[in-house]
Amino acid sequence: MAPSPLQQRRTHNTLLFQKLLSLRDGASPFTLVLDTLEQGGGCVVMEFVRRAKISKSKIIFISYATLRKKLSFDPDIFLSARSKPLSTLRTEILSHLPLPPSATNTSPTKTLIIIDTLTNLSTTHLAHLPAFLSSLLTSSTTSLLCTLHTDIPLPSPSTPYSADALITLTHLATAILSVSSFAHVLARKMARDKSVQEPVFGLWEKREGVLVGLRGEGESGAAAVVVRMEVRRRSGRGVLEDFVLLPPSISPTASPPSSLHQPPNANTTPKDKLSTTLLLDEHPLYTSTPLIPTQSTINTNTENETDDVETTFSLGLTEKQKRDREAVVLPYFDAQKEGGGNMEGGRILYDMGAEDREDFDDEEDEI
């Protein structure tokens, strides 16, 4: 039996995500990681590093806000970009890049260039940012991985018709990985399933002293990260898919570091396992969240929950109220008995009481 189009799409997107993380076949020359203070993108960068080390690729780390002794991995080349002119930094980076493929060099070494943050370049050299990043991609074996903190405000463009840094970088990138907390994604889905307002976390709560929102309980909820992949094809068609990234645990009781600034743990082994990646729609916790109840569920639970409804007033009837309700004779009952259904038409029988006669006005009736 041939697979359905949905299964084909999921399989294709999963393989594309694996190819992107492994830097195979030039899947993306320029990959941009968008993170926030709420959820850092260090775990995604670490997955690129693990796979690059397995394939014996050369790693060049360009630091604007990271100290070498605070890195959780050992890059081949570490360059500090602080207080360096852009031209000097570019020349220094190009000097460490391997030669492009040629007739004599048929199997060149793959190179991964990592820039820890683009906030400094976006602030001081916004106009020269596209040319600088493009100049680093000297061959098809070179890949560029950059991180941008989206919750840090950046200065406005110098001219009113110029694009800001976020728009410029998203247009330059061939792949965009947006990182968010898995626990927060589950909370928003549960709110949508119950048709209530989705919760907000961290800075979006706009509460004094709150910088990072509460996380879910349990190691799996805290360590899992949702990555929204957006890959731009050469044809212009984009591929969009949500994945769950489960980094390998360093110890049985501790979750892996989610930031590049954390030092390596003493229990880290040289051969770290790769992270587990799966589609968000196929994650057990995401698919097991309660959905909108079906009609059968409503009918089954209605009888059991009718008497348990808590209200500020009584919804039941006393025995006297039930007897009085049964003694009431509505006017249309007699009309139906006298031939309302014998093609003679129905009649409404109404006997005016004493209270109604006091309110009756002959002049209004004539009008």
Secondary structure, 3 states (H helix, E strand, C coil): CCCCHHHHHHHHHHHHHHHHHHCCCCCCCEEEEEECCCCCCHHHHHHHHHHHHHCCCEEEEEECCCCHHHCCCCCCEEEECCCCCHHHHHHHHHHCCCCCCCCCCCCCCCEEEEECCCHHHHHHCCCCHHHHHHHHCCCCCEEEEEEEECCCCCCCCCCCCCCCHHHHHHHHCCEEEEEEEHHHHHHHHHHHHCCCCCCCCHHHHCCCCCCCCCCCCCHHHHHCEEEEEEEECCCCCEEEEEEEEECCCCECCECCCCCCCCCCCCCCCCCCCCCEEEEHHHCHHHHCCCCCCCHHHHHHHHHHHCCCCCCCCCCCCCHHHHHHHHHCCCHHHHHHHHHHCCCCCCCCCCCCCHHHHHHCCHHHHHC
